[in-house]
Amino acid sequence: MQSAGQPVIILRDNVEQTRGFEAQRSNILAAKAISEAVRTTLGPRGMDKMLVAGDDITITNDGATILSEISVQHPGAKMVVEVATAQDDECGDGTTTAAIMVGSFMEQAERMLKMGIHPTNISKGYTLGMRKALEILEELAIAISPDDKESLKKIATTAMVGKTIEAVREKASEIVVDAVSTVAVRTGDKIIIDEDDILVKTQKGDSMDDISLVRGVIIGKTRLDDQMPKFVNGAKVAMIGSPLEITKTQTKAKIKISSSEQVSAFGDAERAQLKKIADQIIASGANVLLCQKGIADAIQFYLGKAGIYSLEDVTEKEMKYAAKALCGEIVNKPEDLTPETLGTADRVEEMEEEELTKISGCQNAKAVTILIRGSTQYLVDELDRAINDAKRVIQDAMEDGKYTIGGAAVETEMLIRLRDYAGTIGGREQIAIEAFAQAFEIIPITLAENSGFNPIDKLVELKKAHGDGQKNAGLNVYTGKIVDMAAEGVFEPMRVKRQAIQSAAETAALLIRVDDMMVTQSHAPGM
């Protein structure tokens, strides 16, 4: 800036300043770039992206994975990525939709800025539009019971359509619904689900059809000794967190041995101590042992002789999971073991080829495991992402008790109703609300484009159907026909739509009010 013809320097040399429309345009372009990066992945017929970082290659159409892997520098673009991250954290699905919506809102804002509409009017109009959109969403939402397994399966199937797991989606959706229902806790009228109670275990295998639900836990270890049984029926599982061996003393000491008898006595004393530890485990009534640390060879021998299936170096996560699933307790020392601390299961067996131990048949399981397999690591990773998406959307639907219709039915209904609402507002905010409504066109247009159909034709057909009162009309991406998506069973949790609309609108309203960007450039060391 200048004062009386003299320049007054306020900012440091390493601060880059962008002001006015250029600052707004910079954020608009950044948001649109992120939106375009993931737009082609939307829908069942969306394309995949290949992300390469060194030797690591990821092939996916999962929006959260794509946006978390790419390196973003622009502050406006980072905010769009944060919207997608928040969407993933809150709902587990809908990240691509959220990112696309931010880009569409910003594109409409750019058009209004060129018309001379002030950013404050745009921001206010977007806020009013968002509130009305959420009201409309509540009206369109359909109640669902936690016991309605068929509708829940359709929600899970919708989340997995278009991903690699599609070949086994029917079986997978049934397993996911069963898993979430098992760990759901009713508190009065509310359903509470801890997603950490469902462990997804991946393993390379011959076929995706091998996906299975274990009412218990799968541990990535096999029995310690061939003398131990390969399986145990009616398992009583002891869980110990400390090492089962003779620990060294904390202080330095020297012992002078002058005869072979003393050496023998030391050996006998050590064996007696180890046998005592094994006897304490045997006396508890356990026939399976999980130890978080190491187990001395002598103890392994005694346990094997007693027919106790034993695992060592079980991870802390797997130990905690086992305690939940088996309704048992992790103790610090063998002497703390009692019949009450033991977990119970119908069967413990070694899966030798996969180097796993399967503990199944827990009648009162507080945790379950979904085991998925694939022929390659890329396939296994994509299966893992698909199952986690399905798991989260079932959780959303059960906790909220509401779902909506997919296939762009909700978005088309919203854009029509929002335009009607805009006429009741007046002023420049009316133009902003109309633009907010038009931004929803991006979803049906993108679905049509990604499916190989003419987007304008399909958008016109959708608007006509909704204008005729068909509020569930949506695009069948396989046939290109406008059909009743409720009859097609394309369901999505209401939480996914609500979060995407709210976070995208709030971020766009915030970014459009920025008229000055001051970015501090970091200097390299020694410069």
C-alpha positions as CSV (number, residue, x, y, z in Angstrom):
1,M,0.0,0.0,0.0
2,Q,1.0,3.7,-0.4
3,S,0.7,6.7,2.0
4,A,1.2,10.3,0.6
5,G,3.0,8.8,-2.5
6,Q,5.4,6.7,-0.4
7,P,5.1,2.9,-0.3
8,V,4.4,1.4,3.2
9,I,5.6,-2.2,3.4
10,I,3.4,-4.3,5.8
11,L,4.0,-7.9,4.7
12,R,7.3,-9.7,4.7
13,D,9.0,-10.5,1.4
14,N,8.1,-14.2,1.7
15,V,4.3,-13.5,1.8
16,E,2.5,-13.9,-1.5
17,Q,-0.8,-11.8,-1.6
18,T,-3.7,-12.4,-3.9
19,R,-6.6,-9.9,-3.6
20,G,-10.2,-9.3,-4.9
21,F,-11.7,-11.3,-7.7
22,E,-8.3,-13.1,-8.3
23,A,-8.4,-14.6,-4.8
24,Q,-12.0,-15.7,-5.3
25,R,-11.2,-17.1,-8.8
26,S,-8.1,-18.9,-7.4
27,N,-10.3,-20.8,-4.8
28,I,-13.0,-21.5,-7.5
29,L,-10.5,-23.0,-9.9
30,A,-8.9,-25.1,-7.1
31,A,-12.3,-26.5,-5.9
32,K,-13.3,-27.2,-9.5
33,A,-10.0,-29.0,-10.1
34,I,-10.5,-31.3,-7.1
35,S,-14.1,-32.0,-8.2
36,E,-13.0,-32.9,-11.7
37,A,-10.3,-35.2,-10.3
38,V,-12.9,-37.5,-8.8
39,R,-16.0,-36.8,-10.9
40,T,-15.4,-39.7,-13.4
41,T,-15.5,-42.2,-10.5
42,L,-19.1,-41.4,-9.4
43,G,-21.7,-44.1,-9.8
44,P,-21.8,-47.9,-10.5
45,R,-20.2,-47.3,-13.9
46,G,-17.6,-44.8,-12.8
47,M,-14.0,-45.2,-13.8
48,D,-11.0,-46.1,-11.6
49,K,-7.9,-44.1,-10.8
50,M,-4.3,-45.4,-10.6
51,L,-2.3,-43.8,-7.8
52,V,1.4,-44.4,-7.8
53,A,3.7,-43.4,-5.0
54,G,7.2,-44.9,-5.5
55,D,6.7,-48.7,-5.7
56,D,3.2,-48.6,-4.2
57,I,0.4,-48.7,-6.7
58,T,-3.3,-48.3,-5.7
59,I,-6.2,-48.8,-8.2
60,T,-9.5,-47.6,-6.9
61,N,-12.6,-45.5,-7.5
62,D,-13.1,-44.7,-3.8
63,G,-13.2,-41.0,-3.4
64,A,-11.8,-40.9,0.1
65,T,-8.8,-43.0,-0.9
66,I,-8.1,-40.9,-4.0
67,L,-8.2,-37.6,-2.2
68,S,-6.2,-38.8,0.7
69,E,-3.4,-40.1,-1.6
70,I,-3.0,-37.1,-3.9
71,S,-0.7,-34.2,-2.8
72,V,-2.6,-30.9,-2.6
73,Q,-0.8,-27.6,-2.2
74,H,-3.5,-24.9,-2.8
75,P,-5.3,-23.9,0.5
76,G,-8.7,-23.8,-1.2
77,A,-8.2,-27.3,-2.6
78,K,-7.1,-28.5,0.9
79,M,-10.4,-27.3,2.3
80,V,-12.3,-29.4,-0.3
81,V,-10.2,-32.4,0.7
82,E,-11.1,-31.7,4.3
83,V,-14.8,-31.8,3.3
84,A,-14.2,-35.3,1.8
85,T,-12.3,-36.4,4.9
86,A,-15.0,-35.2,7.2
87,Q,-17.6,-37.0,5.1
88,D,-15.6,-40.2,5.3
89,D,-15.2,-39.9,9.1
90,E,-18.9,-39.1,9.7
91,C,-20.5,-41.4,7.2
92,G,-18.0,-43.7,5.6
93,D,-19.4,-43.0,2.2
94,G,-20.4,-40.1,-0.1
95,T,-16.9,-38.6,-0.3
96,T,-17.0,-38.3,-4.1
97,T,-20.5,-36.6,-4.0
98,A,-19.3,-34.1,-1.3
99,A,-16.2,-33.1,-3.4
100,I,-18.3,-32.8,-6.6
101,M,-20.9,-30.7,-4.9
102,V,-18.3,-28.2,-3.6
103,G,-17.0,-27.8,-7.1
104,S,-20.5,-27.3,-8.5
105,F,-21.4,-24.7,-5.8
106,M,-18.2,-22.8,-6.6
107,E,-18.8,-22.9,-10.3
108,Q,-22.3,-21.4,-9.8
109,A,-20.7,-18.7,-7.5
110,E,-18.2,-17.8,-10.3
111,R,-21.1,-17.1,-12.7
112,M,-22.8,-14.9,-10.1
113,L,-19.7,-12.9,-9.3
114,K,-19.3,-12.1,-13.0
115,M,-22.9,-10.9,-12.9
116,G,-21.9,-8.4,-10.2
117,I,-23.6,-10.2,-7.3
118,H,-21.8,-9.5,-4.0
119,P,-20.2,-12.5,-2.2
120,T,-22.2,-11.7,0.9
121,N,-25.4,-12.2,-1.0
122,I,-24.2,-15.4,-2.5
123,S,-23.1,-16.7,0.9
124,K,-26.4,-15.8,2.5
125,G,-28.4,-17.4,-0.4
126,Y,-26.3,-20.6,-0.1
127,T,-27.0,-20.7,3.6
128,L,-30.8,-20.3,3.1
129,G,-30.7,-22.9,0.3
130,M,-28.8,-25.4,2.5
131,R,-31.3,-25.1,5.3
132,K,-34.2,-25.6,2.9
133,A,-32.4,-28.5,1.2
134,L,-32.0,-30.3,4.6
135,E,-35.7,-29.7,5.3
136,I,-36.6,-31.3,2.0
137,L,-34.2,-34.2,2.7
138,E,-36.1,-34.9,6.0
139,E,-39.4,-35.0,4.1
140,L,-38.0,-37.4,1.5
141,A,-36.3,-39.7,4.1
142,I,-37.9,-43.1,4.7
143,A,-38.0,-44.7,8.1
144,I,-36.3,-48.1,8.5
145,S,-36.3,-50.6,11.3
146,P,-33.1,-52.2,12.5
147,D,-34.9,-55.5,12.0
148,D,-35.6,-54.8,8.3
149,K,-32.7,-56.9,7.0
150,E,-33.8,-56.8,3.3
151,S,-33.7,-53.0,3.1
152,L,-30.4,-52.9,5.0
153,K,-29.0,-55.4,2.5
154,K,-30.1,-53.1,-0.3
155,I,-28.3,-50.1,1.3
156,A,-25.1,-52.2,1.6
157,T,-25.4,-53.4,-2.0
158,T,-25.8,-49.8,-3.2
159,A,-22.6,-48.8,-1.4
160,M,-20.7,-51.7,-3.0
161,V,-22.0,-51.4,-6.6
162,G,-19.3,-50.3,-9.0
163,K,-16.5,-51.6,-6.8
164,T,-14.4,-54.7,-7.4
165,I,-16.5,-56.7,-4.9
166,E,-19.6,-56.4,-7.1
167,A,-19.2,-60.1,-8.2
168,V,-20.0,-61.2,-4.6
169,R,-22.0,-58.2,-3.4
170,E,-25.1,-60.3,-2.5
171,K,-23.2,-62.5,-0.2
172,A,-21.1,-59.7,1.1
173,S,-24.1,-57.4,1.9
174,E,-25.7,-60.3,3.8
175,I,-22.6,-60.8,5.8
176,V,-22.1,-57.1,6.5
177,V,-25.7,-56.7,7.7
178,D,-25.4,-59.7,9.9
179,A,-22.1,-58.4,11.4
180,V,-23.4,-54.9,12.2
181,S,-26.7,-56.4,13.6
182,T,-24.6,-58.7,15.9
183,V,-22.7,-55.9,17.6
184,A,-25.6,-53.3,17.7
185,V,-26.6,-52.3,21.2
186,R,-30.1,-51.0,21.9
187,T,-30.3,-48.2,24.5
188,G,-34.0,-47.3,24.9
189,D,-35.2,-46.3,21.4
190,K,-31.6,-45.7,20.2
191,I,-29.2,-48.1,18.4
192,I,-25.5,-47.6,19.2
193,I,-22.9,-49.3,17.1
194,D,-19.1,-49.2,17.7
195,E,-17.5,-49.7,14.3
196,D,-14.4,-51.0,16.0
197,D,-16.4,-54.0,17.1
198,I,-16.2,-55.3,13.5
199,L,-12.7,-56.4,12.4
200,V,-12.1,-56.8,8.7
201,K,-9.3,-59.3,8.1
202,T,-7.8,-59.6,4.7
203,Q,-6.0,-62.7,3.3
204,K,-4.8,-63.6,-0.2
205,G,-6.8,-66.6,-1.4
206,D,-8.1,-68.3,-4.5
207,S,-11.5,-66.8,-4.7
208,M,-13.6,-63.8,-3.5
209,D,-16.4,-66.2,-2.8
210,D,-14.5,-67.3,0.3
211,I,-15.7,-64.2,2.1
212,S,-17.1,-65.3,5.5
213,L,-18.3,-64.0,8.9
214,V,-16.8,-65.3,12.0
215,R,-18.6,-64.8,15.3
216,G,-15.3,-64.4,17.0
217,V,-11.9,-63.5,15.9
218,I,-9.2,-64.5,13.4
219,I,-5.6,-64.2,14.6
220,G,-2.6,-64.1,12.2
221,K,-0.7,-66.8,14.1
222,T,-0.6,-70.7,14.2
223,R,-0.1,-73.1,17.1
224,L,3.4,-73.1,18.6
225,D,4.1,-76.8,18.7
226,D,3.1,-79.8,16.6
227,Q,2.3,-81.6,19.9
228,M,-0.6,-79.2,20.4
229,P,-4.0,-80.1,18.9
230,K,-5.0,-78.7,15.5
231,F,-8.4,-77.8,16.8
232,V,-10.3,-77.5,20.1
233,N,-14.0,-77.8,20.5
234,G,-15.7,-76.2,23.4
235,A,-12.8,-73.8,23.8
236,K,-12.0,-72.0,27.1
237,V,-9.6,-69.3,26.2
238,A,-7.0,-67.8,28.6
239,M,-5.6,-64.4,27.7
240,I,-2.4,-63.2,29.2
241,G,-0.7,-59.9,28.5
242,S,2.8,-60.5,30.0
243,P,5.6,-62.8,28.8
244,L,5.5,-66.4,30.0
245,E,9.2,-66.8,30.7
246,I,11.7,-66.2,33.5
247,T,12.5,-62.4,33.4
248,K,15.9,-61.1,34.0
249,T,16.5,-59.1,37.2
250,Q,16.8,-55.3,36.9
251,T,20.0,-55.2,38.9
252,K,23.4,-56.5,37.8
253,A,24.6,-59.5,39.8
254,K,27.2,-62.2,39.6
255,I,26.8,-65.8,40.8
256,K,29.8,-68.0,41.3
257,I,29.3,-71.6,40.4
258,S,32.0,-74.1,41.5
259,S,30.4,-77.5,40.8
260,S,28.3,-79.3,38.2
261,E,25.7,-80.0,40.9
262,Q,25.1,-76.3,41.2
263,V,24.6,-76.0,37.4
264,S,22.1,-78.9,37.6
265,A,20.4,-77.3,40.6
266,F,20.0,-74.0,38.6
267,G,18.5,-75.9,35.7
268,D,16.1,-77.8,37.9
269,A,15.0,-74.6,39.7
270,E,14.4,-72.9,36.3
271,R,12.4,-75.9,35.0
272,A,10.4,-76.1,38.2
273,Q,9.5,-72.4,37.9
274,L,8.5,-72.7,34.2
275,K,6.4,-75.8,35.1
276,K,4.7,-73.9,37.8
277,I,3.6,-71.3,35.3
278,A,2.3,-74.0,32.9
279,D,0.5,-75.7,35.8
280,Q,-1.3,-72.4,36.8
281,I,-2.6,-72.1,33.2
282,I,-3.7,-75.8,33.2
283,A,-5.3,-75.5,36.6
284,S,-7.5,-72.6,35.4
285,G,-9.3,-75.0,33.1
286,A,-8.1,-73.3,29.9
287,N,-7.6,-75.4,26.8
288,V,-6.5,-72.5,24.6
289,L,-4.0,-69.8,25.4
290,L,-3.4,-66.4,23.8
291,C,-0.3,-64.6,25.0
292,Q,0.6,-61.1,24.0
293,K,4.3,-61.7,24.5
294,G,6.7,-64.6,24.2
295,I,6.3,-68.1,25.7
296,A,9.4,-70.0,26.9
297,D,10.1,-73.3,25.1
298,A,9.7,-75.4,28.3
299,I,6.2,-73.9,28.9
300,Q,5.3,-74.6,25.3
301,F,6.2,-78.2,25.9
302,Y,4.1,-78.6,29.1
303,L,1.1,-76.8,27.5
304,G,1.4,-79.1,24.4
305,K,1.6,-82.1,26.6
306,A,-1.6,-81.0,28.4
307,G,-3.3,-80.5,25.0
308,I,-3.6,-76.7,25.2
309,Y,-3.6,-74.8,21.9
310,S,-1.3,-71.9,22.4
311,L,-0.3,-68.7,20.5
312,E,2.4,-66.2,21.3
313,D,3.1,-62.6,20.3
314,V,-0.6,-61.9,19.6
315,T,-0.9,-58.2,18.7
316,E,-2.5,-55.9,21.3
317,K,-5.4,-55.1,18.9
318,E,-6.1,-58.8,18.4
319,M,-5.9,-59.5,22.1
320,K,-8.4,-56.7,22.9
321,Y,-10.6,-57.9,20.1
322,A,-10.5,-61.5,21.4
323,A,-11.5,-60.4,24.9
324,K,-14.5,-58.6,23.4
325,A,-15.5,-61.4,21.1
326,L,-15.0,-64.2,23.6
327,C,-16.4,-62.2,26.6
328,G,-13.2,-63.0,28.5
329,E,-10.6,-60.9,30.4
330,I,-6.9,-60.2,29.7
331,V,-4.8,-60.9,32.8
332,N,-1.3,-59.8,33.6
333,K,0.0,-63.0,35.3
334,P,-0.9,-66.7,35.1
335,E,-1.8,-66.7,38.8
336,D,-4.6,-64.2,38.1
337,L,-6.4,-66.7,35.8
338,T,-9.8,-68.0,37.1
339,P,-12.7,-69.8,35.4
340,E,-14.4,-66.4,35.3
341,T,-11.6,-64.7,33.3
342,L,-11.7,-67.3,30.5
343,G,-13.4,-66.5,27.2
344,T,-15.5,-69.2,25.6
345,A,-16.0,-70.3,22.0
346,D,-17.4,-73.3,20.2
347,R,-14.3,-74.0,18.2
348,V,-10.6,-72.9,17.8
349,E,-8.9,-74.3,14.7
350,E,-5.7,-73.8,12.8
351,M,-6.0,-72.7,9.2
352,E,-2.6,-74.0,8.2
353,E,-2.5,-73.0,4.6
354,E,-3.4,-69.4,5.4
355,E,-1.3,-69.3,8.6
356,L,-4.3,-68.1,10.7
357,T,-6.1,-69.3,13.8
358,K,-9.9,-69.1,13.7
359,I,-11.8,-68.7,17.0
360,S,-15.5,-69.1,16.1
361,G,-18.9,-69.8,17.6
362,C,-19.1,-67.1,20.4
363,Q,-22.7,-67.1,21.5
364,N,-22.7,-63.7,23.2
365,A,-20.1,-62.1,20.9
366,K,-19.4,-58.4,21.5
367,A,-17.2,-58.4,18.4
368,V,-17.1,-60.2,15.0
369,T,-14.7,-60.6,12.2
370,I,-15.2,-60.5,8.4
371,L,-12.6,-62.5,6.5
372,I,-12.2,-61.5,2.9
373,R,-9.9,-63.0,0.3
374,G,-8.7,-62.0,-3.2
375,S,-6.2,-63.4,-5.7
376,T,-4.0,-60.2,-5.7
377,Q,-3.1,-57.6,-3.1
378,Y,-4.7,-54.9,-5.2
379,L,-8.0,-56.8,-5.3
380,V,-7.8,-57.5,-1.5
381,D,-7.3,-53.8,-0.7
382,E,-10.2,-52.8,-2.9
383,L,-12.4,-55.5,-1.3
384,D,-11.4,-54.1,2.1
385,R,-12.4,-50.6,1.2
386,A,-15.8,-51.8,-0.2
387,I,-16.6,-53.8,2.9
388,N,-15.7,-50.9,5.1
389,D,-18.0,-48.6,3.1
390,A,-20.9,-51.1,3.4
391,K,-20.2,-51.5,7.1
392,R,-20.4,-47.8,7.7
393,V,-23.6,-47.1,5.7
394,I,-25.4,-49.9,7.5
395,Q,-24.3,-48.3,10.8
396,D,-25.6,-44.9,9.6
397,A,-29.0,-46.3,8.6
398,M,-29.5,-48.3,11.8
399,E,-28.4,-45.5,14.1
400,D,-30.5,-42.8,12.3
401,G,-33.4,-45.1,11.4
402,K,-33.7,-43.3,8.0
403,Y,-32.6,-43.8,4.4
404,T,-33.2,-42.0,1.0
405,I,-33.6,-43.1,-2.6
406,G,-30.5,-43.1,-4.8
407,G,-29.9,-42.8,-8.6
408,A,-30.1,-39.0,-8.4
409,A,-33.7,-39.1,-7.4
410,V,-33.2,-37.0,-4.3
411,E,-31.0,-34.4,-6.1
412,T,-33.5,-33.9,-8.9
413,E,-36.4,-33.5,-6.4
414,M,-34.3,-31.0,-4.5
415,L,-33.4,-28.8,-7.5
416,I,-37.1,-28.5,-8.4
417,R,-38.3,-27.7,-4.9
418,L,-35.5,-25.3,-4.2
419,R,-36.3,-23.3,-7.3
420,D,-39.9,-23.0,-6.1
421,Y,-38.6,-21.9,-2.7
422,A,-36.3,-19.3,-4.3
423,G,-39.4,-17.5,-5.7
424,T,-40.6,-16.9,-2.2
425,I,-37.4,-15.1,-1.0
426,G,-36.9,-12.2,-3.5
427,G,-33.9,-9.9,-3.8
428,R,-30.4,-11.0,-4.9
429,E,-30.5,-14.0,-2.5
430,Q,-33.2,-15.4,-4.8
431,I,-30.6,-15.6,-7.6
432,A,-28.2,-17.3,-5.2
433,I,-30.8,-19.9,-4.1
434,E,-31.7,-20.6,-7.8
435,A,-27.9,-21.1,-8.5
436,F,-27.7,-23.3,-5.4
437,A,-30.5,-25.5,-6.8
438,Q,-28.9,-25.6,-10.2
439,A,-25.7,-27.0,-8.6
440,F,-27.6,-30.2,-7.8
441,E,-27.8,-30.9,-11.5
442,I,-24.2,-32.0,-11.4
443,I,-25.1,-35.4,-9.8
444,P,-27.6,-36.7,-12.5
445,I,-25.4,-35.1,-15.3
446,T,-22.3,-36.9,-13.9
447,L,-24.1,-40.3,-13.5
448,A,-25.4,-40.0,-17.1
449,E,-21.9,-39.1,-18.5
450,N,-20.1,-41.9,-16.6
451,S,-22.7,-44.4,-17.9
452,G,-22.3,-43.4,-21.5
453,F,-25.6,-41.6,-22.0
454,N,-26.4,-38.0,-23.1
455,P,-26.5,-36.0,-19.9
456,I,-28.8,-33.2,-21.2
457,D,-31.4,-35.7,-22.4
458,K,-31.4,-37.7,-19.1
459,L,-31.6,-34.5,-17.0
460,V,-34.6,-33.3,-19.0
461,E,-36.3,-36.7,-18.6
462,L,-35.6,-36.7,-14.9
463,K,-37.0,-33.2,-14.4
464,K,-40.2,-34.1,-16.4
465,A,-40.7,-37.2,-14.2
466,H,-40.3,-35.3,-11.0
467,G,-42.5,-32.5,-12.4
468,D,-45.2,-35.1,-12.8
469,G,-44.9,-36.0,-9.2
470,Q,-42.6,-39.1,-9.5
471,K,-40.4,-38.2,-6.5
472,N,-38.5,-41.5,-6.6
473,A,-37.7,-41.3,-10.3
474,G,-34.0,-41.8,-11.0
475,L,-31.5,-42.9,-13.7
476,N,-30.9,-46.6,-14.2
477,V,-27.2,-46.4,-15.2
478,Y,-27.3,-49.8,-17.0
479,T,-30.4,-49.2,-19.3
480,G,-30.5,-45.4,-19.4
481,K,-34.2,-45.4,-18.5
482,I,-35.8,-43.2,-15.9
483,V,-37.3,-45.7,-13.4
484,D,-38.7,-45.8,-9.8
485,M,-35.4,-46.3,-7.8
486,A,-37.4,-47.4,-4.7
487,A,-38.6,-50.4,-6.7
488,E,-35.1,-50.9,-8.0
489,G,-33.8,-51.1,-4.4
490,V,-31.2,-48.3,-4.7
491,F,-31.1,-47.0,-1.1
492,E,-28.7,-44.7,0.6
493,P,-28.5,-43.6,4.3
494,M,-30.0,-40.1,4.9
495,R,-26.8,-39.2,6.9
496,V,-24.7,-39.5,3.8
497,K,-26.8,-37.0,1.9
498,R,-27.2,-34.7,4.8
499,Q,-23.5,-34.5,5.6
500,A,-22.5,-34.0,1.9
501,I,-25.0,-31.2,1.4
502,Q,-24.2,-29.4,4.6
503,S,-20.4,-29.6,4.5
504,A,-20.2,-28.8,0.8
505,A,-22.6,-25.7,1.1
506,E,-20.9,-24.4,4.2
507,T,-17.4,-24.7,2.6
508,A,-18.5,-23.0,-0.6
509,A,-20.2,-20.2,1.4
510,L,-16.9,-19.7,3.4
511,L,-14.6,-19.8,0.4
512,I,-16.6,-17.4,-1.7
513,R,-16.3,-14.7,1.0
514,V,-12.5,-14.8,0.8
515,D,-11.2,-11.7,-1.0
516,D,-7.6,-11.7,0.2
517,M,-5.2,-14.6,0.3
518,M,-1.8,-14.2,2.1
519,V,0.4,-17.3,1.6
520,T,3.7,-17.4,3.5
521,Q,6.3,-19.0,1.4
522,S,8.8,-21.2,3.3
523,H,12.5,-20.6,2.6
524,A,14.9,-23.5,2.1
525,P,17.5,-23.8,4.9
526,G,20.5,-21.6,4.5
527,M,18.7,-19.1,2.2
